Amino acid sequence: MKNKVIIPILILLSIIIGGYTAISKINSSTQNNEFSIKNGNWTVNPNMDLKNSYQRAYISRIGVFALDEKEALYFLSSKDNDGDPLTSDFDYQIIGTPPKGRYWSYTLYGEDYFLVKNVANIYTINKENLNIDKPIIVSSSKKDINWLPSGTETKFHIILRVYNPYESVYKNLESLDLPIIKKIEK
Amino acid sequence: MKKIFFYLWILLIMSVCSYNLTIHYIPNIVYTVFHYKIEKNQNIKDNEIKHFDIPSDQSRNVVMPNPDFLYSTIFYDLSEKDLNINANMPDSTYWSVSFYKPNTINWFVKNDQEFETNNLDLTLTFNDSKSQGVIKSPVKKGFMIIRILVEKKDQNSIDYYKSLQKSITIN
């Protein structure tokens, strides 16, 4: 009789403890980009055909239905050049050239990894809409050219996507010369 | 006292098992929730195509959507029949066809430069086949995404690519 009570309690407790610990582990890995390749303040996951359960869980959390490294690379940055979290309290300039590929874009996402609401409905600066004579400015206030709005996000992320990257790019992810995100005067 | 240690030991072992199972199945859970949301919110069933508009801040189905893409998606089910995918795709921009398992692993991707023509004509099957234009799925049920890049956001370009997106049919 005693076992009839204890065993279900043990099963329930183990599901709660194991499940909670696993989800906490993946959430903390997501915050720290634990399973990614690091290059400066950018992180990238080159191989989406993942055999490792942790990595697969991590990818499904931050970039479900992503493509492999020959098709697309996703460089993620949540920090500026000084290592401080990106926030709409400041403005930033993106300096440098994206890695070579068929197409690239910078997209800004909120802390929840969704697109950020802004009056101009601008979410991305890409190869096509970039004015190459002007800097790319990340700001909560309107800019005339190359503006990537940061809305009212206390923290945000910037993704640099490169579609069909050159082989020299996806084979040298740790040593690539990537753009920097520099804090500037508001 | 001995019994308490025994129960604690059992609890530890079962918690470790539960931990590993959760880690292993997180992608499947993410997929299942996504499937449920699309089915419920968009009123879409398996083997029916859904054409999505260019993502905006209102798009909440999947994290980090690319706002430069038109997405068309299908939750496919090959239990009863093969699927034929036909479309007139763009000739001057990136587009691709990709397939995913329910654990979110991408098992196939092919882009416009790898297809010989812009007239998409594919058959997706679970059976063995080596015919040209036939893709063998490793799973009976999975997910397909067709991506069309819309670099210029003027209304004419958007309308043009949307008309091509709507040409994607499944039967």
Contacts between the chains, C-beta under 8 A, distances in Angstrom:
chain1	res1	chain2	res2	distance
A	6	B	7	6.5
A	10	B	7	6.4
A	10	B	10	5.8
A	10	B	11	5.3
A	10	B	14	6.5
A	11	B	14	6.6
A	13	B	11	6.0
A	13	B	15	7.6
A	14	B	11	5.7
A	14	B	14	3.4
A	14	B	15	4.4
A	14	B	17	7.3
A	14	B	18	5.0
A	15	B	18	5.0
A	17	B	11	7.6
A	17	B	15	4.3
A	17	B	18	7.0
A	17	B	19	7.9
A	18	B	14	7.3
A	18	B	15	4.4
A	18	B	16	6.8
A	18	B	17	6.8
A	18	B	18	2.6
A	18	B	19	3.9
A	18	B	20	7.7
A	18	B	21	7.3
A	18	B	22	6.1
A	19	B	18	5.8
A	19	B	19	7.5
A	19	B	22	4.7
A	21	B	15	7.4
A	21	B	19	5.4
A	22	B	18	7.7
A	22	B	19	4.8
A	22	B	20	7.8
A	22	B	22	3.6
A	22	B	23	4.9
A	22	B	26	7.3
A	23	B	22	6.7
A	23	B	26	7.7
A	25	B	23	7.4
A	26	B	23	7.1
A	26	B	26	6.2
A	48	B	105	7.3
A	48	B	106	5.2
A	49	B	105	5.8
A	49	B	106	6.5
A	49	B	107	7.5
A	50	B	105	6.9
A	53	B	20	7.7
A	53	B	23	5.0
A	53	B	24	4.8
A	54	B	23	6.1
A	56	B	26	7.8
A	56	B	27	5.3
A	56	B	103	6.7
A	56	B	104	7.1
A	56	B	105	7.1
A	57	B	23	5.3
A	57	B	24	7.8
A	57	B	26	3.8
A	57	B	27	6.1
A	59	B	27	7.7
A	59	B	104	7.3
A	60	B	26	6.0
A	60	B	27	3.8
A	60	B	30	4.4
A	60	B	31	7.5
A	60	B	104	4.7
A	61	B	26	7.1
A	61	B	30	7.1
A	61	B	63	7.9
A	62	B	63	6.4
A	62	B	64	7.0
A	63	B	63	7.0
A	63	B	64	5.7
A	64	B	27	7.6
A	64	B	30	5.6
A	64	B	31	7.5
A	64	B	34	7.1
A	64	B	62	5.8
A	64	B	63	6.7
A	64	B	104	5.3
A	65	B	62	6.4
A	65	B	98	7.8
A	65	B	100	5.9
A	65	B	104	6.6
A	65	B	106	7.3
A	65	B	143	7.3
A	65	B	145	6.1
A	66	B	106	7.1
A	67	B	96	7.6
A	67	B	98	6.3
A	67	B	106	6.0
A	67	B	109	5.5
A	68	B	106	6.2
A	68	B	109	6.7
A	71	B	96	6.8
A	71	B	98	7.8
A	71	B	109	5.1
A	71	B	111	6.7
A	74	B	64	7.9
A	102	B	94	6.5
A	103	B	94	5.8
A	103	B	149	6.5
A	103	B	151	7.3
A	105	B	66	7.4
A	105	B	68	5.6
A	107	B	64	7.7
A	107	B	66	6.8
A	107	B	67	6.3
A	107	B	68	8.0
A	109	B	63	7.8
A	109	B	64	5.7
A	112	B	63	7.6
A	113	B	63	3.9
A	113	B	64	5.1
A	114	B	57	6.8
A	114	B	59	7.2
A	114	B	60	6.2
A	114	B	63	6.5
A	114	B	64	7.7
A	114	B	65	7.8
A	115	B	55	6.3
A	115	B	56	6.2
A	115	B	57	4.4
A	115	B	59	6.6
A	115	B	65	6.8
A	115	B	67	6.1
A	116	B	57	6.1
A	117	B	57	4.2
A	118	B	57	7.5
A	121	B	56	6.6
A	121	B	57	8.0
A	123	B	55	7.7
A	123	B	56	7.2
A	123	B	57	7.4
A	123	B	67	4.0
A	124	B	66	7.9
A	124	B	67	5.1
A	124	B	68	5.8
A	126	B	68	5.8
A	126	B	151	6.2
A	127	B	151	7.0
A	128	B	151	3.6
A	128	B	152	5.8
A	129	B	151	7.5
A	129	B	152	7.6
A	129	B	153	7.3
A	159	B	64	6.4
A	161	B	66	6.6
A	163	B	94	5.8
A	163	B	149	7.5
A	164	B	94	7.4
A	164	B	111	7.0
A	164	B	113	7.5
